[in-house]
Amino acid sequence: MYDHIGLRVADLDAATRFYTAVLAPLGYVLCSSGDGYAGFGPKGEPGLWLHLNKGRKADGAHIAFRAGNHDAVKAFHSEGLKSGGRDNGGAGPRRDYSPTYYAAFLIDPDGNNVEAVCT
């Protein structure tokens, strides 16, 4: 659970395409965009903000998004691979996290580790 997260990105267009694709199966949309930024979340409630980074590249972060079911986790991973993400762990159970933890992991175009999880 979080109020909002901001990520610095090197290519705002590529990052926007990636997050539009991977967040759609989870029910999130592009809510706001402008010169140098884009905001995603439930309609009208952006919680993930992308900001064009004009300085040095920041170290990667980890973000986990809640998914409604296993199919949404699978779609998150599939859409991410089609949209410029790299595989960091396909959809499946993660029993070492908890008995009901089901997740998929991607590396976004800026090196951030993004996850969709259904518990």
Secondary structure, 3 states (H helix, E strand, C coil): CCCCEEEEECCHHHHHHHHHHHHHHHCCEEEEEECCEEEEECCCCCCEEEEECCCCCCCCCEEEEECCCHHHHHHHHHHHHHCCCEECCCCEECCCCCCCCEEEEEECCCCCEEEEEEC
